[in-house]
């Protein structure tokens, strides 16, 4: 270490001023950290398994603490306050299994029971199986944290833990960078917009932000002590930042820098900040500037995020927050039972109404409050309070600087949990608990003793539960989560097709019994009823139940309409009318399929015509789907109401007239154009189409040529003496647009129509031909008196580039 004057101090003086040193380690002190290293390997495996959302990852999340508790149970808790808060947290989750009679039902639940006859369990949770899964997963996470607190570690061991975390996180970050650069996706996350080990890329963002801050603190300490081993920390942190930038994660980048700011503030309490401002910040900012200077997409998104904070309230996430708060107000103390958010939330979707499925409230704390009530949230906040209170004296003793880095990383995770659900994902949660445990000092006072028998029993229970999930995953038996739903849906459909109604009934009742707020269960029972007995009233009631359970998504009533089609036209149209008032990603596609379902049946088509009166948009789409007499009949109806069709927008009128000319009566189309030509901006094109429909290609082409400006050909500088060489080169590579463009301009300038046309032909063959190639092909064909081909080339040019 050097003094401010630059003169090296003696080792004796360095020891006397330990308050300013980062870490003072005895050379003969042996590191103690093996348990943490094994735990880190376990976390790495959990992340590689996808961190959540699949049975293998979930089973590993239970087996990891379960085996450890069974073999080496912790003998002591950290302190009694933490023990009591944790016990309260676990106990309050068990409210999900208490009788419902102690609480007032929400209005939607009363409606479900009284108006639709939906049956719920007598306990608070409507899905006891999922509540049990959630509670066991929570128990496993708490057991994991207690194990981490019990692992022995000394100051030298802390240093080596940070080193190995840097290696592991650095490798993960490098893989994320490589995956994004190569456009590769991880298995189980193929639909993600960026490379991620988790189905949702936000979880990888969390891992990179927390890991980046944790390793940054370790790396920067190396500058003070001049230890090469700390370079691993800076390297890993830089890789994490690069991964966040390449993943275009605004929140991740902000969290990364907020975490580093927190680290600087905490270090200020321990030693002078001057060194870090002079050395650390410039290095960090230079690296950041270097990385983002070539990533315009990331720069743009970060700028939009920072400069437009008013847009946050308009975002989908904010609307989910508001609806989640309404959900909390209906059951403020106990919530709806752990594991039940996704099933209940559709009843509260007002602000967040859209076609997207909402599986969680976009915040760990809101998730806790909606499912477990405010009492459970208070217990969680109590745990956090006790944790931070235990961090007092952070800078005291050996290894304090490493604990500061762990604290900053832990705060980053807690902040991210405000706007995401990383705390509910074992892959990210287990790593955060690992980091949080390294924040706390080893307690030198007497701690509360834990009963070994109890901890071993907990470990055995976790092992059995985890082994069960592992068996399910290995055997391919879909008995959990979405896999179970897919399995039951397929089995029910197959049983109906085979006429095995007894089996189908048993499966559908099993599904409804375990998930009374799953609309697909009632939907399938309605299908089964129609197929088996044709009881329209009973089927209609189940379809009503399905629409009540899922009041937002259009897919419910849309599919219902097709089920009704062979049985009752009126009910089908009624279901589709409801569809148009629900939410779909592309409602026009839905409506198009509805229209196509009516072809070939005049009576049903008349009903769809009435459905099209819902709005001008759907009326316009309906007219565009018709032809012949049917089209003219509907146009006559419109003309009676409004002879000019002015109720439609200009673009809609042009499209209707285009269809009228192409598939309808030409005489009436001509009459309409003569009357309302002044109201249509591009009437010349409609007249050209009318000429073409009458097989009058020459006036059609003349009309187009009169109103189109010649397409400009880009300038390509070359010497006239080089024409022969360019011709030979182009003859070998007809895909060379630059050479083709140069030759086209030269041939047109010299009135060499045949050669110019040949160039236009070759340039027009590609997937996205240049506009000027299509235009000049049409023009040159006209000059050669090939009027019909000239028309079709002009038509293609106008359709693509007008």
Secondary structure, 3 states (H helix, E strand, C coil): CECCCCCECCHHHHHHCCCCCCCCCCCCCCCCCHHHHHHHHHHHHHHHCCCCCCHHHHHHHHHHHHHHHHHCCCCECCCHHHHHHHHHHHHHHHHHHCEHHHCCCCHHHHHHHHCCCCCCCCECCCCHHHHHHHHHHHHHHHHHHHHHHHCCCCHHHHHHHHHHHHHHHHHHHHHHHHHHHHCCCCCCCCCCCCCCCCCCHHHHHHHHHHHHHHHHHHHHHHHHHCCHHHHHHHHHHHHHHHHHHHCCCHHHHHHHHHHHHHHHHHHHCCCCCHHHHHHHHHHHHHHHHHHHCCCHHHHHHHHHHHHCHHHHHHCHHHHHHHHHHHHHHHCCCCCCCCCCHHHHHHHHCCCCCCCCCCCCCCCHHHHHHHHHHHHHHHHHHHHHHHHHHHCCCCCCCCCHHHHHHHHHHHHHHHHHHHHCCHHHCHHHHHHHHHHHHHHCCCCCCCCCECCHHHHHHHHHHHHHHHHHHHHHHHHCCCCCHHHHHHHHHHHHHHHHHCCCHHHHHHHHHHHHHHCCCCHHHHHHHHHHHHHHCCCHHHHHHHHHHHHHHCCCEHHHHHHHHHHHCCCCHHHHHHHHHHHCCCECCCHHHHHHHHHHHCCCCHHHHHHHHHHHHHCHHHHHHHHHCCCHHHHHHHHHHHHHHCCCCCCCCHHHHHHHHHHHHHHCCHHHHHHHHHHHHHHCCCHHHHHHHHHHHCCCHHHHHHHHHHHCCCCCCCCCCCCHHHHHHHHHHHHHCCCCHHHHHHHHHHHHHCCCHHHHHHHHHHHCCCCCCCHHHHHHHHHHHHHCCCHHHHHHHHHHHHHHHC
